[in-house]
Amino acid sequence: MMADMPHWVPPQKPDMMQQIREMEEREKQRNSHRQTDNTNTTKGMNPMEFFTKYAVKD
């Protein structure tokens, strides 16, 4: 009966190569997000950059 008893199996940890691939994929997503932010949108823009770009010069 002990052989049929349920037991907890820890989840497998990703190996080093899989972690590197995941980090590279996240970096690609961040870079593509930055490129879309630069095209006439102000979402996610640095406040200092926003005010220096759109400030009215007296």
Buried (B, 14 or more C-beta within 10 A) or exposed (E): EEEEEEEEEEEEEEEEEEEEEEEEEEEEEEEEEEEEBEEEEEEEBEEEEEEEEEEEEE
